[in-house]
Amino acid sequence: MTSYQGMKTLRQLGLAALLTSLAASAGAQAVQEVEPVAEPPVAKGWKVETVVDNLPQPWGMTWLADGRMLVTGKKGTLHLVDGKRVQNIPVDGLPALFTEGQGGLLDIAIHPDDKGPNPRVYMTMASGTEDANSVALVQGVFDGKRVHGIKKIFSAAPLKSGGQHFGSRIVFMKDGTILMSIGDGGNPPARVGNMLARDQAQNVGSHNGSILRLTAEGKAAPGNPLAAQKGALPELWSIGHRNIQGMTVDPNGRVWASEHGPRGGDEINVIEGGKNYGWPLQSYGLDYKTREPIGKRVVAGMVNPLVVWSPSTGASGLTWYTGQAFPAWRNSLFSGGLATQDIRRVAFDAQGKVAKQERLEIGKRVRDVRQGPDGHLYAITDEAKGSLLRIVPQ
């Protein structure tokens, strides 16, 4: 199927369809555009502590029930952080990685029901070759010394080429299902089949450019709202995404995602099942080569973002803060910035509207940001020898 459904010539449209199209366009104009934010003011009252250094190209982090942390390394390594001590953890049976460009061993999560020894570990990874690769989800067991019994439980389709846009954040929902973000596959001229890779985000016959909802075994979760559409893949939860590299679930069960736009146009969205988030028909960004707008800022039937950042922050890592260390920051989102080398705080009012933004200047590319079990914010930096940082009151 083509990605630009409904974008036909007037000759192809009947009168009724034309009137419907005009009405939809009028409805779109009624939706207010989001005003992009360039650089919020600096947040005060905090400082950075370095927990550990020399983590090899860290990408994702998660906590075990005992408070220790597991950190993935993009080249296929796994590390256990216990206080100031770092231990390299063997990963037995990891499938062959594709590590070119943005590919590699990426996000990590522990099954929330596994509070005792031998928890199930879930990791996302790029798998395949330069000409044919995709994102996979693998599952293993951590016995305290190594992760073993690894099996690939899901692979995205169709295959794409190149090393761009894997997405690859995973979170568990309250019902025990997994949400997994899949990037669109890359910027033009990258193609998948007979279309530009980015157009896959509007193709319900593709996993690319979407969020998937899976069972703990990697199967399509029952009740996925897009599955009833003709030709739709059963794993789809939402579509119209470019490259989500931050995702979190708040205490009320709402799902939030931060998404890389093209030149300008990074977004934060509330993710709801069955919704279309617009890419590439709806966007606040510009084409890298032509500098022309990609799509329109508002398109009828598609979800408008809550926050837009231009210039792009390179949004990566996202957490909803509930800790006691910073009472004034509670119930705020924190989004890491690769390009801006900061962490953005987004606060909301009682109606759920954005009330305030500010930034924590880190001075290094922030790959992930999470709330730890101690109520502090933690960040990992995107470097060949990256750091694990803790944000504490000044």
C-alpha positions in Angstrom: 0.0 0.0 0.0 1.1 3.6 -0.5 1.8 5.9 2.4 0.1 9.0 1.2 -3.5 7.8 1.2 -6.0 10.4 0.3 -3.4 12.6 -1.6 -5.0 12.1 -5.0 -5.6 14.5 -7.8 -8.9 16.3 -8.0 -9.6 14.4 -11.2 -9.5 11.2 -9.2 -11.7 12.5 -6.4 -15.5 12.4 -6.7 -17.5 15.4 -5.6 -18.5 13.8 -2.3 -14.9 12.9 -1.5 -13.8 16.4 -2.4 -16.3 17.9 0.0 -15.1 15.5 2.7 -11.5 16.5 2.1 -12.3 20.2 2.3 -14.2 19.7 5.6 -11.3 17.8 7.0 -9.0 20.5 6.0 -11.2 23.1 7.7 -11.2 21.0 10.8 -7.4 20.8 10.8 -7.2 24.6 10.8 -9.3 24.7 14.0 -6.5 22.8 15.8 -4.0 25.2 17.2 -0.4 24.8 16.1 2.2 24.2 18.8 4.7 27.0 19.2 8.2 25.5 19.0 10.6 26.2 21.9 14.3 26.9 21.2 16.0 27.1 24.5 14.2 27.1 27.8 15.7 28.9 30.8 18.2 27.2 33.0 17.0 25.2 36.0 18.4 26.0 39.4 19.0 24.1 42.6 20.8 21.0 41.3 24.2 19.6 40.6 25.7 16.6 38.9 27.6 13.7 40.6 29.6 11.2 38.5 28.7 7.7 39.7 31.0 5.8 37.3 33.1 6.6 34.2 34.4 4.5 31.3 31.2 2.8 30.3 31.7 1.7 26.7 29.2 3.6 24.5 26.3 3.2 26.9 22.8 3.2 25.5 20.2 2.0 27.9 19.8 1.3 31.7 17.5 -0.4 34.1 17.5 -1.4 37.8 17.4 -4.8 39.4 15.1 -5.3 42.4 18.1 -5.0 44.8 19.0 -1.5 43.5 21.9 -2.5 41.3 21.8 -1.3 37.7 22.3 -3.0 34.3 23.7 -0.8 31.4 23.9 -1.8 27.8 26.9 -1.0 25.6 26.1 -0.2 22.0 28.8 -2.6 20.7 27.2 -5.6 22.5 28.4 -5.3 26.0 26.5 -5.4 29.3 27.6 -3.9 32.6 26.5 -4.3 36.2 26.8 -1.1 38.3 26.9 -1.7 42.0 27.7 1.6 43.8 31.0 2.8 42.3 31.9 -0.7 41.0 31.4 -1.8 37.4 31.4 -5.5 36.4 31.3 -6.7 32.9 28.5 -9.2 32.4 28.8 -12.0 29.9 25.8 -12.2 27.5 25.5 -15.8 26.3 24.0 -16.4 22.9 23.3 -12.9 21.8 22.4 -12.9 18.1 24.8 -11.2 15.7 24.6 -7.4 16.1 24.5 -4.8 13.3 26.6 -2.0 14.8 26.9 0.4 11.9 25.6 4.0 12.3 22.9 4.1 15.0 22.7 0.3 15.3 23.9 -2.0 18.1 22.7 -3.3 21.4 20.2 -0.7 22.5 17.6 -0.6 25.3 17.1 -2.9 28.3 14.3 -3.6 30.8 13.6 -6.1 33.6 10.2 -7.8 33.7 8.4 -5.9 36.5 7.1 -9.1 38.1 10.6 -10.5 38.6 11.6 -9.2 42.0 13.7 -12.1 43.1 16.8 -13.9 41.7 17.0 -14.9 38.0 14.9 -12.0 36.5 13.9 -12.0 32.9 16.0 -9.4 30.9 14.7 -7.8 27.7 17.0 -6.0 25.3 16.5 -4.4 21.9 19.2 -4.7 19.2 19.8 -4.0 15.5 20.3 -7.2 13.6 21.2 -8.1 10.1 23.5 -6.5 7.5 24.1 -3.1 5.9 21.6 -4.0 3.1 19.0 -5.8 5.2 18.5 -5.1 8.9 15.8 -4.5 11.4 15.2 -4.1 15.2 14.8 -7.3 17.3 13.7 -7.9 20.8 15.6 -10.6 22.8 14.9 -12.2 26.2 17.3 -13.9 28.6 17.7 -14.6 32.3 20.2 -12.8 34.6 21.5 -15.3 37.2 23.7 -12.7 39.0 26.8 -13.5 37.0 25.7 -13.7 33.4 22.7 -13.4 31.1 21.9 -16.8 29.5 19.2 -18.5 27.6 18.9 -15.6 25.2 16.3 -16.0 22.5 15.1 -13.6 19.8 11.3 -13.2 20.5 10.5 -10.6 17.9 11.9 -9.1 14.7 10.5 -6.0 13.0 9.5 -6.2 9.3 10.1 -5.3 6.6 13.9 -5.3 6.5 15.6 -2.0 5.7 19.1 -0.9 4.6 21.6 1.5 6.2 22.3 2.4 9.8 19.6 5.0 10.6 16.5 5.2 12.7 16.1 2.1 14.8 14.0 3.7 17.6 14.2 0.9 20.0 12.9 2.1 23.5 10.9 -0.5 25.4 8.6 0.0 28.4 6.2 -2.3 30.3 2.6 -1.2 30.6 0.5 -1.9 33.8 -1.1 -4.9 32.2 2.3 -6.5 31.7 2.5 -5.9 27.9 5.5 -4.4 26.3 5.6 -1.2 24.2 8.5 -1.1 21.7 9.3 1.8 19.4 10.5 1.1 15.8 12.1 3.9 13.7 10.9 4.7 10.2 14.1 3.3 8.6 16.0 6.4 7.6 16.2 9.8 5.8 15.8 10.2 2.0 17.1 8.8 -0.2 16.8 5.6 1.9 14.0 3.4 0.5 12.1 0.3 1.6 10.5 -1.5 -1.2 8.8 1.0 -3.6 8.6 3.9 -1.2 10.9 6.2 0.8 11.8 4.6 4.1 10.1 7.4 6.0 6.8 6.7 4.3 6.6 3.4 6.1 5.3 5.3 9.1 2.0 5.6 7.4 1.9 1.9 6.2 0.0 -0.4 8.5 1.5 -3.3 6.7 4.9 -2.3 8.2 6.3 -2.2 11.7 8.6 0.6 10.8 7.7 4.1 12.1 5.4 2.7 14.8 5.0 1.7 18.4 4.3 -2.0 18.9 2.4 -3.7 21.8 3.7 -7.2 22.5 3.2 -9.9 25.2 6.1 -10.8 27.4 6.7 -13.7 24.9 7.1 -11.3 22.0 3.7 -12.0 20.4 1.1 -9.5 19.3 -0.8 -8.4 22.4 -4.5 -9.1 22.3 -6.7 -6.1 21.7 -4.3 -4.0 19.7 -6.7 -1.4 18.1 -5.1 -1.2 14.7 -5.2 -4.9 14.1 -8.7 -4.7 12.7 -7.6 -2.5 9.7 -7.3 -4.4 6.4 -3.7 -5.4 5.8 -2.6 -4.2 9.3 0.1 -6.0 11.2 -1.3 -7.3 14.6 1.5 -5.8 16.7 0.8 -2.2 15.8 -0.2 0.1 18.7 0.3 3.5 17.1 1.7 4.8 13.8 3.1 7.9 12.2 6.4 8.0 14.2 9.8 9.0 12.9 12.3 7.8 15.5 11.2 7.5 19.1 14.2 7.2 21.5 12.5 8.1 24.7 9.4 6.4 26.2 8.0 6.2 29.8 4.8 5.3 31.6 3.6 7.6 34.4 1.8 6.5 37.6 -1.6 6.9 36.0 -0.6 4.5 33.1 -0.3 7.2 30.5 2.4 6.6 27.9 4.8 9.4 26.9 7.3 9.5 24.1 10.0 11.8 22.9 10.7 11.7 19.2 13.5 12.8 16.9 12.1 15.2 14.2 14.2 16.1 11.1 15.8 19.5 11.1 13.9 21.1 14.0 10.7 19.5 15.1 11.6 17.1 18.0 8.4 16.2 19.8 6.8 15.0 23.0 3.5 13.1 22.7 1.1 11.3 24.9 0.7 7.9 23.1 -2.7 6.3 22.8 -3.4 3.1 21.1 -4.9 3.3 17.6 -3.7 6.9 17.0 -1.8 8.3 14.1 1.0 10.8 15.0 1.4 12.1 11.6 4.9 11.5 10.3 5.7 12.4 7.5 2.4 14.0 6.6 2.4 16.1 9.8 5.7 17.6 11.0 7.3 20.7 12.5 10.6 19.9 10.8 12.5 20.6 7.6 14.0 18.4 5.0 17.8 18.1 5.6 18.7 18.8 2.0 16.0 21.1 0.6 15.2 22.9 3.9 11.6 22.8 2.9 8.9 21.9 5.4 8.0 18.2 5.6 4.2 17.8 5.5 2.0 20.2 7.3 2.0 21.2 10.9 -1.6 20.2 11.5 -3.4 17.4 9.6 -7.0 16.4 10.4 -7.3 13.0 12.2 -3.6 13.0 13.3 -2.4 13.8 16.8 -0.7 17.1 17.4 2.3 17.0 19.7 2.3 18.6 23.2 5.9 20.0 22.9 8.0 20.8 19.9 11.7 21.7 20.1 13.4 23.7 17.3 16.4 23.5 16.9 16.2 19.8 17.6 17.5 18.6 21.0 18.2 15.1 19.7 15.7 13.7 22.2 16.8 10.5 23.8 15.7 9.0 27.1 12.6 10.0 28.9 11.3 9.7 32.5 8.3 10.9 34.6 9.6 12.1 37.9 7.9 11.1 41.2 10.9 11.2 43.6 11.3 13.0 46.9 14.7 14.5 46.2 13.2 17.4 44.2 9.7 18.0 45.4 9.2 20.9 43.0 10.0 18.7 40.1 7.5 16.0 40.9 5.1 15.1 38.1 7.4 16.5 35.4 8.9 14.9 32.4 12.6 14.8 31.9 14.0 14.3 28.4 17.7 13.8 27.5 19.2 15.8 24.7 22.0 14.5 22.4 22.5 17.6 20.3 21.8 20.1 23.0 23.8 18.2 25.7 21.2 18.9 28.3 18.1 17.5 30.0 14.8 19.2 29.4 12.2 19.5 32.2 8.6 19.8 31.1 6.0 20.7 33.8 2.2 20.5 33.5 -0.7 22.2 35.0 -3.8 20.6 36.6 -5.4 20.4 33.1 -2.4 18.5 31.7 -1.2 21.5 29.6 2.4 22.4 29.4 3.0 25.0 32.1 6.8 25.4 32.2 10.0 24.2 30.5 13.6 24.5 31.7 16.9 22.9 31.0 19.6 21.2 33.0 22.9 21.9 31.2 25.0 18.7 31.3 27.7 19.6 28.7 27.7 16.1 27.3 25.4 14.2 24.9 22.7 12.6 27.0 21.7 9.2 25.7 19.2 8.1 28.5 17.6 9.6 31.5 15.7 7.7 34.2 14.5 8.0 37.8 16.3 5.7 40.1 14.8 3.8 43.1 16.5 6.4 45.4 14.3 9.2 44.0 17.2 10.9 42.0 17.5 11.4 38.3 20.2 9.4 36.5 21.7 10.0 33.0 24.1 8.2 30.8 26.3 10.1 28.3 26.8 9.1 24.7 30.6 8.7 24.4 33.1 6.0 23.6 33.8 6.0 27.3 30.5 7.3 28.7 29.5 8.3 32.3 26.7 7.4 34.6 25.6 10.7 36.2 23.3 11.4 39.2 21.3 14.6 39.6 21.2 15.7 43.2 20.0 18.9 45.1 22.7 21.6 45.3 
